[in-house]
Amino acid sequence: MLEAAKRWARGIRRDVHAVWLAARHPATPWYARALAIAVAAYALSPIDLIPDFVPVLGYLDDLVVVPLGILAVTKLVPAPVLAECRAAAEAAGRRPRSLAGAAAVVVLWAAGAALLLWWLWPGGAA
């Protein structure tokens, strides 16, 4: 059962990426594009309708709203476009991730924060 839940979660993650790609695809109709942007923005946004710290309802909205939005978008997007976007999302999920790139971003943010702190500290940039 746990393995099935993991497969479902991976499918949702792939489909959110595919919905985002479909929103940018030129063959997607404008109304499907608008809904796809809204669904992808909601799925990727840290802001929820019901905050996650609310005991049961916080996660329940993510388990209901996002899959229903994906389902609506998949019904509106032409099948060949959706298949192309799902294949692209699947390929992107298999690409290796760069830990060195992530470390470089963290180092740049830390250096920027240190520079800002030094500049704002009294007597730092005198």
CORGIQUI-V6905 format. One record per run of one state. SS is the DSSP state (H for helix, E for strand, C for the rest). FROM is the first residue (numbers start at 1). TO is the last residue. If there is no record, write none. Layout:
ss:SS from:FROM to:TO
ss:SS from:FROM to:TO
//
This chain:
ss:C from:1 to:1
ss:H from:2 to:24
ss:C from:25 to:29
ss:H from:30 to:44
ss:C from:45 to:56
ss:H from:57 to:76
ss:C from:77 to:78
ss:H from:79 to:94
ss:C from:95 to:98
ss:H from:99 to:120
ss:C from:121 to:126
//
